């Protein structure tokens, strides 16, 4: 089949700007697609926090973006994603993106997020015309790019860009981009689009809903999450839209960077290891205990956590269960993260109350994140919701079976341990309660102390899983071609 021209329009991309897992996908999937022979390019805002490298070049021609009452002029910077095969363009506009924060600051969300990201969406399309490069498919990500499909179905439908298909990926349905109806006028799309079967939701503009209605095809980041968001419990008010578009919705698991996350060649570790030879994992355990002030005991079960401290991640369940676990089980905990100040305080209290058994680092430290994955015996992930999740995949690759709630991508990536056969890759529980988490930690503990052969099998099972991006890239190509075929036969909106 002929190679495709694919444009990624994304608010984040690793390693340049990252808030969450969206950045990991935007940084990893394009190179995987390029490696399969496709012409892939990416556009992202140039936030004030962005650090330009020596290889960055500013395009000589300014970019005139037709939004609002006047033309807004921007500058375009060009570089390449790591690996060198994917051009990356960054749109610089001080008024919209000169601030350092991506979506919000201590005061909350930016009040002009609707205008900022509608400007960005139109700028990405304008850049294609300026480059004289018309993509076959435009891959949009979350509410920030929800107006790209709207523009292509309305204002730009009769231009060369109007032939492009769109694939819209839902990374987290909870965040939807509600805005005043001024967004419609600012985008220069027909006022008639402010209606329930287009961009309107409960009297306001909903940028996520706009993308869901107007994109050619829809994806989300795991098969289970694709089902969950079509229910009232998981749909955040948009389950009706998603059921209407259900035939066009596909769940595709994210992959991980298997070069950066490779226990056999991880520069963050004191010693590397493989599934065949796990001796280095024991050395990493000692290094982790030393780094976080835990008692140096090679025989105690260590449970690791690398997470945002938030209720969505189930860390309040861990905070509730933790004293009971520590009072009744021979365990240690190594925690890294930040977020809810109350949870930060609880985990700091636990470290003080159980010296040598709880180690906490508040903030983010990439080196420590790698060491926790390698040096822990189990990885705790009690999420209330998890569209895909990456850290459980890192854990399994590092021979650290997850203890996780059965939701979203955790169901799709973790195989439940079967005591009779030693099959599986981790320990899953259903109820989002502290007792359920406590009991599952206890199950993991019993396996650690009473069934070392089963634990070894669990470690090796997880390390044998293929979490690379290639399988996901091939599935996305199927969706892209499906979208291109559908767009070529679709009537004008």
C-alpha angles and dihedrals in degrees: 000000000000118000116259130230105227128186121196114206107191139157092216138030131178127263095019104048127001136176100152147338093308088075091054092054094045091051097046109034098057094056090046089053092045089052087059090059104266130134102243127177134172137210125197135162118265099233121197089252093058115116114210119215129221091260094058117111129195114224111240094222115077117229116239110203117198105217133123121000095324145024112278114211122217139174123233123217120197131204136135133258115250107288093042101244102099121066112221122200123197121199113219119201117150095204095056105023108017091100117091098231119087104208107348147355136209088296093057133253119354108263092225098049090120092057094040096055097038086054089050092048092052091043091056091053093044090052090057090056091046091051090046086231115129113190123220090218134015116209110209126193127213130315095317090073098036094115095057092082090041092055092047091050095048127013095024100032095109095045126087088261090059089075092065117106120223131220113193118200122203109211097169121001092195091077109063110160104240113197144167117272087255084088091074093054092043091053090051092231121139115284087231089074088076093093136107095260092054128025104334125100126170091339097312138084113266112197093194092052089049090059093044093054099041106036118101093229135004132217137178132193103263137019093239093050088051087060096041095055091056090065128079089242094056104024100081089217095311099086090106092057092045093050089049088053094035095119089058096047122098130177114218121178119236117239129218135236100264092188096057091039103049117128091200094059107019111143090202093065130083089219133014125221144182136211089262095049115031097170091110090058090064089052089051089052091056091047091051093049090050094047095051097038096252121150109270101243119146092195102054121096111249120203117199131205127188108171151115105273098239141123091246087062091049093240090136087062090053091047089054095045098040100084091048091049093049093046094051108028135059097237146123129216128212112192131185124175148077140224129096107055091215092055091046088054093048093051092047088051090052091052090053095042095047104037114193092014103067123044120184133186114184113208129029128299116171094201092052091047089058092045092051091052091050101037099044125088094211134016119221118216111159096168121174087205129009117171091194115327126206105200093070088056091050088050095052091046087054094050093253110131113221125236099207146156115254101248138118116330092356089072091049096049106034121068113211113246112252109205093199096056104018088234121143136060106243151351120281130190130187112209120075092227136116093238091054090051091045092052093048092050086051090052090052090048092052090051091050095051102031106031111037093160091055090048090052089052090050091052093050093044091057094045090054094059118108107229095159122129096245097085090047092047091054091051091049090052089057089053092047092053090045089052093047091051092048093048093051091058099036119111119236113275 
